[in-house]
Amino acid sequence: MTNIRIVTDSTADIPLALRQELNIEMVPLKIHFGDEEYLDTVTLQSEEFYPKLTSSPHFPRTSQPSPAEFLDLYQGLLGEPDTEVISIHLASVLSGTYQSALLASTMLEDSSGKVHVFDSCSASYGIGALAVAAARAAKAGQSVDEILELVRTMRENFYIYFLVDTLEFLQKGGRIGKASALFGSLLNIKPILSLDRTGEVAAIDKVRGHKKAVARILELLAADVPGKTIRSLHIAHANNLEGAEQLRAAIMQQFVVEHVDYITLGPVIGAHAGPGTIAAFVSTV
């Protein structure tokens, strides 16, 4: 039977204990403060990153892994007998990470076709949920084709809404996408953002005040999830557990939620979203 290994990158924001439990491999992106370079969630953790973000004189920059980093990992995994790899990554419109992984897969001389690189068209737990589901399916004995079909189906039935305290970080990091029209209009205005089907940041609405923003997210989810049943809900936050808890409670008051968990946005995602961000990652399959 084929041994299927799951690979992702650090922007998936999968908690370390869960990665270890499911044997998911992770390639870190890098984050830079001036001349200082860190490996996302490896040499710089969220609890260290957010204080540094507010105290450092340098605006953080991020960079993708090289093809060589992916190649080394793939070669190691494929050294195991009868192994194939499914590698699930940050949206290609947001980063060159997917392209690095894809290029590495073409450099495998004796293992052509054994690495399947998948564009999540998402970020943070929009990637993480796919990688976790893939790893669980692999443990259950599903084939490569079955797992790839599963993650495609999940990708098409996944909804993300997030609130940022400021668009400054998205704008300075060059990831503001289709939300650029909102920039400069945030006097107590809460922009409700999402990712479109390619993974680009898109503005959904803007309302005044946190409570109204949460109420608007509930309206949007009611249209997305007409059956009122959410298979899994992951609430993510960037150093804002109180806001995350308010969002979780509001969603669970109106929907049947089969599984709920909290996720902390890691340094690379947090560098673009900014402190105070909260997000809902909703899967209906």
N, C-alpha and C positions, 0 to 999 in steps of 0.2 A: 504494500500500500504506500502511496506517495506521502512523504513527510512534507507538510505545507507549513512554511514559516512566514510570519507576518512582520513586516518592517514598516515603520513610520518615521516621522521626524518630530523634533521637540515641540513644534507649534501645535501638535495634537492635544497638548495639555492633559495627557493621561497620567493619573497619579502613579508614582513609582511602584507602590505595592501592587496595584492592578496590573501594570506592565510585567512585573516579575511573576505574578500569579499565572498570567496567560502567555508568558514567554515571548512577549512582543519586543522586537529589537527597535532601538530608537537612535537616529542620527541627529545630533544637535546642530542647530543653527548657531551663529555667533552674534554677540552683542558687544558694541564698542562704546566706551566712554572716553573720548579723547584718544590717547595712546593705549589705554587699557582694553584688553580683549578678554571676553569670557565666553564659555560654552553654555548655551541656554539650558537651564535646569540641571547642569552638571557641575560647573564651577561657580555658577551664580543662581541662587534659588529665589523664589518670589519674595520670601520674607526679608531677604537682603536687598532685592532689586528696588522695591517701591520706596524705601527710605533713601536709597542712593539716587533714585530718579528725581526726588524733590530737593536733594542737597547738592548734587553735582553741578558744577558750572558748565558741563558739557551735555548737549542734547544727545541722547543715545542713537547710535546707528546700528543697523542689523545687516548681516550678510549670510548668504546661503552656504550650505556645505559644497565641497568640490566633488566632481565626479569620482575622483580618486578615493574619497572617503566612502562613498557608496560602493565602489568597486571592491575595496578591501573587505567590507562587510559581506557583500554578496558572495565573494569567493570563499570566505570562511564558512558561510552557511551551506553553500553548494558542495562543500567538501564532505558533508554528511551524505550517506547513501540515499538515493531515490528522493531527493529534496527538490521542491520548487518554492519560489518566493513570490509573495504578493506584497507589493510595496505601495503604500497609500500615503499621499502627500498633500501639502498645502496647495491651494488653488494656483494654477500656473499663471493666472493673471495678476497674482499678488507677489509672486516670488519665482526665482529661477530654480528653486529646490527640485521641483518636478522634472525640469529639463536636465538637471545634474544626475538625477536618478535614472532617467531614461537613457542618457548618454552612457552611463556606467553599464546599463544592461546590454548595450550594443557592443561593449568592449570585452565581453566574456567569451573567450575563444572556444571553449569546449562545452559551453552550457547555453547555447543559443536557444531562446524560447522558454527558458526555465525561470526567468524573472519577469513578472507581470506588473508593470508600473501603472498605477491608477491615480488619476487626477480627481481629488475629492471635490473640486470646485467649491471649497469651503475653507474654514479656518478654525482654530481652537477645537472645541469638542465636536464641531461639525466633521472634523477629520477623526478625532478620537473615537467617536461612537462607531464609525465605520470600521476602524482598526480593531476595536474590541469585539464587535460582532463577527468580524472575519476570523479572529483568533478563536472565539468560542465555536464557530462553525467548523474550523479546522480540527479542534479538539474532538468535536462530535463525529468526525470522519467524513465530512462533506468534501467533494472534489473541488479542484481549482475553478472549474466552470461554474459550479453551483455557488461558490463563495463570491466570485466576481458578479454573478447575477444578483446575489443578495445585496452586495454593496451598491450596485447600480440602482436597485429598487429603493434602498434606504435613502440614497442621495436624492432621488426624485420625490421622496415623501418626508423631507426634513425641513423644518422651519426654524429660522433664527431671527430673533429681534434683540437689539441691544441699545442701551442708553449710555451716552458719554457725557461727562461733565463739560468737556470742551472739544471742539474739532481741531484744536491746535496740533495735537500729536498725530492725527491722521494726515493733516495737511503738511506738516513738516517732514513726515516720513514718506510723503508721496503716495499715500494709500487712500486718499479721500474719495477717489472714484466719482460716482454720480451724485455724491452728497455735497459737492463743492458749492452748489447754489445756496446752501445754508450758512456758509462760512461768514462770520462777522455779524450774525443776527441772533446771538445767544444771550440776551438779557433775560435770565430766568426762563429761557426757552429750552425745552428738552427735545433734541432731535431724536426721533425713533428711526434707527438705522437697521438695515438688514444686509444680506449678501444675495446678489441676484444669482441666476442659475449658472453663471460662469465663476462666481466667487467674488465679483467686484462689489465694493461697498456702495450701497444705494440708499438714498433717503426715502423713507416711507411717509413720514408725517413730522410735524413739529407742533408741540403743545406747550402751554405755560404751566410749569410746576411738575414735581415728581409724581404726585397722586394721579393727575390727569394723564400723564404719560403711561403709567401702569394700567390705568383703565383703558386707554387706547390699545395697548398691547393685547389686553383681554378681548377686545372687539376684533382685532385682527386674527387672533387665534381661533375665535369662534367661527370665522369664515374659513379658516384653514382646516379646522377639525370639527366638521359639522356633527359628527357622532358623539362629540364630547368625551372621547376616550383617548388619552395620550399614553402611548406604550412606554416611553421613557422621557423624563424631564431632567435635564441637567442645568442647574443654575450656576453661572460663572460670575466671578467678580474680580475686580482689580483693587484689592485692599478696601473693600466695601461690603463686609459681611452683613451689616444691618440692611443696606439696600437690597442685597440678594435675598435675605430672609423675607422682606416685604413682598418682593416679586413672587417668590415661591408660594407664600401664603395666599396671595391673591389668585394665582393660577389654580392652586389646589382647591380653592373655595368654589370654583366654577366648573372644574373638569374632573373626570375620573382619571387619576394618574396611577399607572401600574408600578412605576419605579421612579424614584426621585433621588437626586444626589447633588452635592455641591462640587464645583470645580474652581480652583484658583487659576486665573489667567497667568501664564508664565511670563518671564521677562521679555521675550521677543514680541509676543502678542500684546503684552502690557505696554511696551514701548510705543506701539502704534495706536492702541486704543486710549491710553492715558489712565491715570489713577482715578478711581471712583466709578469706572465703567461697571455696569451689570448687564448680564445677557441671559436669555432663555434659549436653550437648544432643545427642540421638541421633535421627537420621532413618533410617527403614527404606525410604523410597521415593526 
